[in-house]
Amino acid sequence: MFSEFETKKQICEIGKRIYNKGFVAANDGNISVRMGNGEFLCTPTGVSKGFMTPDMICKTDKDGKVLQAAQGLKPSSEIKMHMRVYRERSDVNAVVHAHPPCATSFAIAGIPLTQPIMPEAVISLGCVPIAEYGTPSTDEIPNAVAKYLQHFDAVLLENHGALSYSVDLTQAYFKMESLEFYAQLLFTARQLGGPKELSERQVKALYELRKKFGLPGKHPSDVCVGAGCDCGGCHGLESAGDSGAGQASCGQDEVNTVVAEVTKRVLAALK
């Protein structure tokens, strides 16, 4: 666990990275970290993420109430979205919200990132669904994002941007970086005539690798495959129950059905 000051420095460093990479413009984006004492550090509103200093980072409680802030500064207006992630995911200790151009273009076009085109993306991200549009700084975005939190570690925000979260700030940032790289590759491949997707068997093998690696977080390789995603099932695998948007959890009967189906397919592939 980093000290509070070291964590503030890390937030500034990640802020500089997303700014220099063009993932945010002007004062866009926000970053937060869960501390071990029930307190949270977050970026201030109205400040460029590329020009922050540790003294600018705000501190809040679990409800987003300000505990500490430099004079004239206050927490990001999107703090409600961050707190919803922490409330729903006890394993998450850092959240990054940005507007990476290519990924955000997919969000604007209403296209989720679900095509299996490279091993790294399948293992680290799986599917990236689109959360329904909500007015910034209101409860609309947290409510829309909440539907996907139990099944995915990155979400596109319709007509808005992207959200990634993980066990620490470095991993949360890496997911944002991977998300944008995935979107860039998919966009370019489509210009070249369309990507050659990995087969279902190849995807399953990658899912098994992920399990062997013991990677943290939520992923389509877990039981609830494709839940909350209206893409017809992540990476070609059928989703449990209703595959429409907003279906974010499965009842026990649906879970049993999915487990049985996945087991059958794995055994068939091994013959």
N, C-alpha and C positions, 0 to 999 in steps of 0.2 A: 504494500500500500504506500503510495507516494504521500509526502507531506502536503498540506494545503497549498503552500507556496509553489512547490514543484508541480502540483496538479494545475495550478493557474498558469504556470509557464508552459506546460504541455498544451493546454487549451489554446494559448496564444500561438504556439508553434503550428498546431493543426489548423487554426484559423488562417495563418499565413499560407499554409500549403493549399487549402481549398481556394483562397483568393488568387494565389499565383498560378494555379492550374486553370483558372477561369470557371471554377465551379460556382462562384458567386460574383455578383457585380455590386459596386457601391457598398451599401450597408446590408445587403441580403444575407440570409443564412443565420443559423444559430447552432450552438454547441452546448452540451451540458454533461456533467459528471456527477454520479452518486458518490458521496463520501460515506465512510463507515459509521458515522454518528447520526444518521438520519437527516443530514444536511446535504444540500446540492449546490454545486458551483455552475454558473451559466454565463454565457456571453451577454453583454448589455445591448439594449436596443439602440438603434441609431448610430452605431459605430462600425466602421469597416472591419471585417474580420482579418484583413491584412495589416492593420495598423494598431492592434490591441497591445496593451501592456498588462502585466499581472495585476496591477492596482485597479484596473477597470473591471475585472471579473466580479460578478455579483454572487451573493450567497442567499439561498432561500431554504424554506422548509419544504416538507413533502406536498404541501398545498400550493406552493409557489409564492408564499408570503415572504417578503423581503426581510432577511436577517442582517444583511450587510451590503452596502453599495456605496461607491464613491459619490461625492457630491455631484448632482446633476445627472447621474446615471441610474437606470433601473433595468431589471431583467428583460430579456427578450419578450416580445409580445406573444411569442409562440410557446411560452413556458407551459401552457396547459397541455399541449401536445406531448411535450417531453415527459411531464408528470404522469400522463396516462400510460405511456410506455413503461415507466418504472413501476407503476401500480399493477399493471397486468403481467409484467415479466420480472420476477425476482432475480433472475440470472443476469439481467442487463444492468450495466454500471456506467454506460456512456451512450449518448445519442448525438447524431450529427444530422442536421437538416441543411440541404444545399440545393442549388439549381444547376446541376451539371448539364450543359447544353444539349448533348445528344439524348441522354436519358430523359430529360425534361421534354424534348421534342416528341419522344414516344408517348409520354404522359399526356401531352397536348393532343396528340393524334388519337389517343384512346387505345394504344396498342401495348398490352402487357409484354414483358420480356420473358418468354416461355420456351423459346426454341433452343434445343440442346445443340450448340454449335462448337463448343470446345470444353475439354475435360475440366479445366480450372473453374469455369463458370458453373458447370453442373455440380461440382463438389462444394464450392464455397457459397454459391447463391441459390442454386436450384431454380425455382421460379420467382419472378418479381411481379406481383399483381399490381393493379391500380386501385387505390382507395378513392372513393367517390369525392367529388369536389365539395369543399367547404370554405366558408369565408374565413380568411386568416384572422388569428387572434380570438376566434370564438370557439365554442364547444363543438362546432360542426366538424372540424378537422379531427380532433381527438376521437369523436364518436365514429367517424368513418375509418380511421386507422385501427381502432380497437378490434374491428372485425377480423383483422389479418395478423394481429400480434402473436397469437398462439401457434402460428404455422409458418411464419416467414421472418427473416432477419433484415429484410429490406423491402420497402414499399415505394412505388411511384405515387405521387399525389396528383390527381387529375388537374390539368391546367395550372400546375403549381411548381412541382419540383420532385425531390426524392428525400426519403428518410431512411437512415440505416442506424443500427444499434447493436451493441455486443457487450462482451464481458469487460472490456476496457476501451479506452478512447482510441488507442492505436488500431485495435481490431474494428471498431465502429467506422473509423476513417478508411481503413483498407476496404471495407465492404462498399463504401461510397465510391472509392476509386475503381474497384472491380466492376461495380455496376455501370459506371460511365464507359469503361473500356469495353465491356460486353455490348453495350448499346452501340458504340462506335463500330465495332466489328460487324454486328448484325446489320446496321445501316449500310455499311460498305458492301457487304456480301449481297444484299438485296439489289444494289446498283449493278452488280456483276452477274445478275441473273438468278439470284436466290441462293441461300446457303444449303450446303449438303449436311443435313442433320445427322447426328449420331443415332444409331438404331436403339430400339427399346432395350435390347440385350446389352449394348454397350453402356447405356445409361444406368441400368441396374448394376452392372459391374462397378461403375463409378460410385454408386450409392453404397455398395459394400465397402469400397475403399474408404469412403467417408466414415463409415461406422468403425472400421479398423483404426483409423486415425484418432478416433475419439474426439472429433471436433465439437465444440460447444455450440449452443444455439438451436433454433428450430429450422426445419428443412423438409422438403417434400419426401425425403427418404424415410421420414418418420411415418407413423401409422396413418395419420390423416392426410393422405396424398391429395394435393390439389384443392384442399378445402379453402373456400373463400375466393377462388379464382374462377372466372367465367371463361377460361380459355379452353374448356373441355377436358381438363385434367392436365396437370403439369407433366411436361415432357412425354406426352402420349399415354400416360397412365390414367385410368379413369378415376375420378374423384369419388369420395364417399358421399352417399346421400345426394342431395340436390346440388348440382354443380354450378348453380347460378351465383352471381356476385352476392356477397354478404353472408353466405353459408360458411360460418367460421368454426364450427365444431360438429362432432359426430356423436350420436348416441351409441350405447354399447352394442346394439345389434349391427349398426353400420360399421363400427370398429371391427367386430368379429367377421363381417363380410369382407372387409378390405384385407384383413390379415389372411383369411382363407384364400382370397384371390391372389394376393401377392405370393403366398407360399406356393400355390399351384403353379404360377408362372415361373417362379425361380426353379422349382423342381423340374419343370418341363424344359427349361433352358439348359439344365445340367445333364439331361439325358444324352 
